[in-house]
Amino acid sequence: METLSKKEIIEILKDDSINEALLAKADSVRKKYTGDEVHLRALIEFSNICRCKCKYCGIRAENNKVARYRLSDLEIVKTAENAVAQGYKTIVLQSGEDMYFTADRLCEIIKKIKTYDTAVTLSIGERSRDEYKMFKDAGADRYLIRIETTDRNLYKKMHPDMSFDNRLRCLKDLKELGYETGTGCLVGLPEQTVESLADDILFFKEINADMIGIGPFIPHPDTPLKNADSGNFILALKVMALTRILLKNINIPATTAMETIYENGRNIALQSGANVIMPNVTLGDYCKKYEIYPDKHFSGSRKKIAEELKLIGRTISKDYGFRKYL
């Protein structure tokens, strides 16, 4: 399984008789290349205001049922400070595409957070190359921007008024600017095929992504896809496992969607190739308002996570969690 063709990936995704062996293989690759430590990333969802109209997303611009919020610059920085005091070595700043947060404003926030001796990941959507460079110069280490699907026609259907080519441009710029670059996909979107999922996996390898987030599609009741079926947990797990096998030393989160859609989904993902958890440290009730999909699972305290990890022979990492090259 060192290299796999598109045809071979499709066959594996379709064949459920080999699931146990596939997931075990992914776990062994994870252990060999990233070890038994799990990286915790403190997630701050600082704004649920978004200019985009992605059909699957609960905070899409056209959803007028959302209670919108926006943290102040000081609230963001203080939340990051508190997370670092708890032991987190990475802060993830995530939001909708909220242009109130200009490049200059974000750079000031990044600079202040970097004084706390932590890695900073941004997940704020599509910006210009110049803005990405400003964020990098301010101290940002990583950037996550999921492709969601590499099927151009499906991408267009799911993302009104957005450009697939611009999404690719963002990923290219981020790589060239020296970010650890993250992307990923939704598994189970309406009209998605196993063939396109195979293309997604090969795309991750082609761009040599450093982080990959994979989760099952969960329909939100206030979106155009409210009546669609949920994605299949096992299929999402298999896409994640194949991604681990092909990219070996990258960082892969056990996504919140995995736990939301399937009992004990997070631990199952961690035993099938994942090595990252992103606990939500957003202030108060704000995290409940960042509802991309309904009934979102929350990770719990560091102590609780440590106890759960111990049960599967894993520990919390004490380093910054950059991609390991052996």
N, C-alpha and C positions, 0 to 999 in steps of 0.2 A: 504493500500500500504506500510505498514511498512516493510514487506518482500514480495518478489515476486519470484516465481519459473521461471525457464527458459521458460516453456510453457506459463506462464502468460505474461512474457515480450514480447515474440514473438506475442502473440495475441494483445497486446497493440500497438506494432510497426506496425502491419498490419491493425489495425482498425482506419481509419481516421475519423470516426464519433465521436470519443472521444477526438480529438486533443485539442479542446478549454479547456475542463475540465482538461486534463492532464497538459497542460502548466500553467493553473491557479493554479493547485495543486503544481507544482514545484515552482512557484513564492511565494506561501504562505509558503512553507517549507524554501525557501531561506530567506524570511523575518523573520521567527521565529528564525532560527538558525544562520544567519549571519547579519541580520539587513539591513538597507537601505543604508548603506555606500558602496561605490564602491572603491575597491583598485586599484590604478594606479601603474603599474610596468614599469619603464623606460627601454625600450628594446634597447640594443646596439648590433647590428649585426656586430661583429668585424672582421670576415673573411668569405668569400664565397668559400674558398678553401676546398675541401672535398675529402677524399679517397674512399668514398662509391659510390655505383652504383644503389641506390634505383631508381626503374623504374619510379616513379611518380614525382621525384624531379628535379627542374630546375637547381640546382647547382651540380648535380651528376657529378662524376669524368669524365665520358665519354662525357659530353657535352662540346665540344670545341668552342661553340659560346658565352660562358660566359666571360664577362670582369672580370677577377679575381682581387681580392684586399685583402689586409690584413692591418688592422690598426696597428700602432706601439703601444708598451706598453704605451707610454706617451699619445698618442691620446685616447686610451681606458680610461685611468685614468682621463684625462681632461674632456672627454665626461661625465663620471660618476659624476665628481665634478660639472659640469654645471647642470646636471639633479637634483642633490641633492639641489643645490642653487635655483632651480625652485620649490622645494617642494616635489620632489619624495622621497619616503621612502624605495623603493626597486629598486635595479639595477639588470637587467637580462642580463647576458653575454651569447650571443648565437653565434654559428658559425657552419660551416661545421666541419667535423672531420679533422681538420688541425693540424697535429702533429708537426708543427713548434712551436706551443704553448705547450711546455713541461710542466710537472707538476711543476717544479721549477719556470718556467717563469710565469705560471698562479698563483702560490701561491704568488709571489711578487705583482702581479696586484691586487689580492684579498685583501692582507694585506693593500695596499695603499688605496683602495676604502673603506675598513672598517673604516678607520680613519675619514671618513665623516659622521659617525653615520647613516648607512643605512644597510638594509638587502641586501644580495647578493644571487641571484639565478643563477645557472649555467645550460646551455643547450648546451653541447658540445659533446654529444654522448658517445660512449662506451670507458671506461677506466678501468684500473685494480682496484681492491679493495684498493691496497696500494695508488694509485693516488687519489682515492676518499677520503681516510683518510687524505691525505696531504691537499687536498682542504678544508676539514672540519676543520682540525686543523688550517688552515690559516684564517678561519672565514666564509667560505661559509655556508649559512643557508639552502638553498633549491637546489634541483636538478630536472630538468625536462628531462625525456627520454621517449618519447612516444613509446608504443608497436605497434601502428598503426593497427594491427590486431592480435587477439589471435588464428586465424586459421593457424595452422602450415604450411599447404600446400600452402595457399595463401601468408603467410609471406615469404616462400622460393621463390615463384615466383616473389614477389615484391622486394626482397632484395638479389640479387646475391652475393655470397661469404660472406654472413653473417649468423650468427647462432641464431636461436630463443632461444635456451637454454642459450646462452651467454647474450641475452637481459634480460632474466629472472634473470640471475645471477646478472646483474647490478642493477636491481630493488631491489633484495634481499639485496645486499651489502649496497646500499644506505639507506634502511630502518634500517638495523642493525647498521649502523654508526650514526644514529640519524638525518639524513636529513629530512626536510619536503620533501616528495618524490612525484613527479608529473609524470603522464603518460597520455595516451589518445589514440584516434584512429581517423582514416580517415573514413568517411562514404561515400560509393559509389565507392569504388575500384572495378575494373573489377573482376567479379566472386565472389564478396562478397555476402553473404546471410544474411537474417534477423536473421537466427539461429546463425551465427557467431557474429553478432552485439549483440545479447543477451548474448553470451559467454563473449564478451568484457565487458559489463556492470557488469556481475557477477564477472569477474576477478578484476575489479576496487574495488569492495566491498571485495573480498577475500583478497587482499593485503592491504586493508585499506589505499588506496592512499590518500594523502593530497591535491593534486591538480589534476584536470583532464581537459585536453584540447581536445575538440571535434570539428571537422570541416568537411565540405563537401569536397570531392575530387574535385580538379579543374585541368584538364589536361593542361600540359605545352607543347607548340608546338615543343620544342627541346628535347623531351623524347620519349621513346618507347610507351608511353600511349597517344601520342598526338591525336589520333583519337577516344579515349574512351569518353563516355558520362560523363558529370559532375555529381557529387553527388547531391542528392535531399536535398534542404535546410530544408524542413519540417521534413524529416526523421532524419537529423542530429540534428535538434532542439528537436525531441522526444527522441533520444538517450541521449542528454544532460539533458533533463528534468527528465528522469528516473534515471539517475546517481545522480542528485540532490536529488530526493525523497529517494533513497536508502542510500546515504552517508551523507545526511543532512548538516553537518557543514563544508564540505570541500570548497576549493576555486575553482571556475570554471570561466575561462575567456570567455567573449564574443569574440570569435576568429576573427581574421582579415578575415579569409576565409568566415565567416558568412556574413560580410558586403560586401565583394567583390562579392559574388554570388547572393546577394539578397538586394534590396534597403531597407535601414533602418534595415538591418539584425542585427546590433549590439544592437540597442535598443530593438528589438524584443527578442533577446537572453537574455538581461538583465531583461526582464519581463517574462522570462521562466525558470529562475533558475540560471543564471550567475550573478557573483558579482565582476568580475575583468575586467579591460581593460589594455592592454599592448601597450601604445603609443611608437612609434619608435622615438628614439632620436639620431639615428646614424648620423654621420657627413655628410653634403652635399649630393652628389649624390650616396654615397655608398649604401644607403638603397634601391635605385632603382636597384642596381646590385645584391642584395640579393633576387633573384627572384625564389623562390621555385615554385610559380605558377604565371601566368601572371596577369597584371592589379591589383596588390595588393593594397588594400585600405590603406590609412594612416589616423591615428586617429585625427590628428590636435593638436592644443595647449591645454594646461591645461585649459585655460580660455574658449575655445570653448567647450571642453568636459564638463566642469562644467555647462555651459549654457544648453547643451543638456540633461544632467542628471537631471537638475532642472525641465525640462518639463515632466519627468516621475517620479517625486517625489523622486529622489535619490541625494545623495551628495558625494563628494570625501572624502574618509577616510583620517585621519591625522596620523594613526598609521602604524606599519610596515606590517600589513596584514597577521599575522600568523593565522593558523587554530584556530578557537575558540572552546573550549570545555566548554560546559555549565554544 
